[in-house]
Amino acid sequence: MIPVFYIFLGGGLGSVIRYCISVFLQDLQFPLATLLANFLSCILFAIVFLFLEKVKPETSIYSFFIIGFCGGLSTFSTFSYETFNLVKSGNLLYAGLNVIFSVLLCCSVFYLLFRKL
């Protein structure tokens, strides 16, 4: 039951930070808030994962940061919804850029940090 508590705490904190990012960047036509939240989540995920691979700590740290915090901070459903709305409104350029930037930036984090493993 304890890992669920750590996931709950991390997810809540990640969600609140995600909300703050979206409030700060709410008036933009391009969905930069979601892109930034997902990118930051990937960076944190990779760094924490690399650290955990070296020290093999207890599962509470993994549950809090990887599952909870990164899960609460990142959001594929919002990314999909915003991209769909861009397509629906005829803004195909921004929709395409959103998909390209999201995939390239987030995958690049893992490539750059894990390429030496």
Phi, psi and omega in degrees: 000332182298317178303326179297323178296317178293322176296317179300313180295312180296318179297320178296315180295316178298320179293320178294318178294320176301317178297316180298320177298316182291327176292318181295326183247030189287335187266018180266147178286324177275138183285064183293328182299315180292318178301314180295316180298316180293320179296313178298321178297319178295319178298310180296317179304310183296316181295312180296318180299315178298318178297315182294328178296328182278322187258347179048060181282181178292163187291345181295324178292316177299314181299316182292306187279306188286305183283310185284293187297308181294325177294323178284329182282318182272159181203106178285327181295319178292319176303313181295316181296314180294320178295317177300316179295325176295317178295314182300324181276002178086008181267067185294328179297310179295324178297313178296317178297322179298315179295312182297309181296318181298312182291314182295313182295312184291319178290328178297324178303310182292322178299312183293324182274335184254358186295336182270356182279000000 
